[in-house]
Amino acid sequence: MLPVVLWWLLFLLFGWIGLSFTFYLLPHLPDRGYAFGKTLTLLFLSYLLWLLASGHVLPNTRATIVLILLALAALSFWLFWRRRQEMKAFLSREWKTIVITETIFTGALFVWAIVRSYTPDLVYGEKLMDFGFLNSTLRSQYFPPHDPWLSGYSISYYYFGYVMMNAVAKLTGVSPAISYNI
């Protein structure tokens, strides 16, 4: 259960980093987009990683991912600082909404982790291919990742989702077999 807790803590961090972004981008939503903060942070992180690794500027490593996350956190703090009074008022007014959102996310994550713990096998559908692409993305220094079945070639398939899971798996240090099932 420790890997699930690591993922949960990371996504909690993503939510707080993303709050400043959603506060600016989604001002008309009642929660100012807090529920989308985790997804938005993961999307920004993965997209920047993909750009840097595809352009051979920085490799696909944990250090690069941490650097990008720190840059996003710094930008988030700067945005927070610019409107700190408004954001503090929002947080004190809408703390119940944030707690409810986090409770729903936490419940869904842990329930799904329990379900997957009883059926972790890769025997049906495209799971074997997905697992191969995830491993290939994790092992590739630059993008596009190497094709796990066609040596010397890169994946000629949509692989951005694997880049997203690659970032989370590398940040948490959770093995690919467990990350795939979370």
Buried (B, 14 or more C-beta within 10 A) or exposed (E): EEBBEBBBEBBBBBBBBBBBBBBEEBEEEEBBBBBBBBBBBBBBBBBBBBEBBEEEEBBBEEEBBEBBBEEBBEBBEEBBEEBEEEBEEBBEEBEEBBEEBBEEBEEEBBEEBEEBEEEEEBEEEEBEEBBBBBBBBBEBEBBBBBBBEEEEEBBEEEBEEBBBBBBBBBBBEBEBEBBBBB
